[in-house]
Amino acid sequence: MAFSDFKTISEVQVKYNIKYSYNDFFGVKTKDPSEQFLKEIEFNQQHFDLFSSEGSRCEMVIFPVLREIYKDYAENYGLWVKKSIAYDDILNGTPDYLIATKSELGVTVIGKPLIMMVEAKKNDFELGWGQCLAEMIAAQKMNDNPDYPVYGIVTDGLSWEFGRLVINTFTRNRTNFTLANLPDLFGAVDSVFKAIQNN
């Protein structure tokens, strides 16, 4: 079995006895994108069909947003793209993106995974959250500290949803953020990074 075999949030809940909550769990302070980022995203929008495929969404929209926010936290955290992880025979697979603490062994080794990110294939957020929650549980178990929050992001590039797992409670953020409002979206992603830093 792998992360992608989980198709719904409820399937993961039942398997791992996870409670579900639907609330806004973080405050968002807007963050303006850099001029360079705005020029790049504008260039991409003018010259590419950004949403014609999963690859386009990931490379032209999702990764650039994530990377731009990550720059402020690169000193202490690693950003991984399509890096396989495994806790056991069930909780294993390849997250689209993950943020982890930096390992003392260098950039080739993952530290503690703290943010798991899934691209919503075919805009299916229920499927995306099933996979993402399984990844968050794997991260929590790998970290060996259920009190330490693990965060999840599911996006199709246009809409961005956020979640948090603490002990056995998964909280799905009520407010979603969109590519159409970059300062709010940047603020939301930055808030998750700030949360892991503060913890």
C-alpha angles and dihedrals in degrees: 000000000000140000091267091058090071108089104180141027091240092056090057091043093055094044094051103024095245122169119222127224129176110204142117103264101178138041118233126219111191117249122198117226117236120262089246091056092048091052091049095048090046090051090050092049092050098047108028138053092237098189102039093101143008089253093055093049092048098045101034102036118008101044095043091053093047093045093049092056092040092060090076091055102036093109093070107020139054125223114213128193120201093342114160118232132180135192097168141329092295104034100059140102143094119303114209089232136352137183117213138168113270114263121232085229093066141254094317094067126067117230121198111331110230108161122040119192129194130187108226102239111222088358089288104149095175090058090043092053092047089057095040094050090051088052091049091052090050090051091049091051093045089052089051092216116097091184090064109089120240118198132211134199125192119187143162089200094261101056122037124198127189135206140177133206120203120169102318100335124098114197118196112203112243094213119071125198130216141211087236090071104045098174091056093042092048089047091052095049090044090051090058091051090048090050093056090045092051092048 
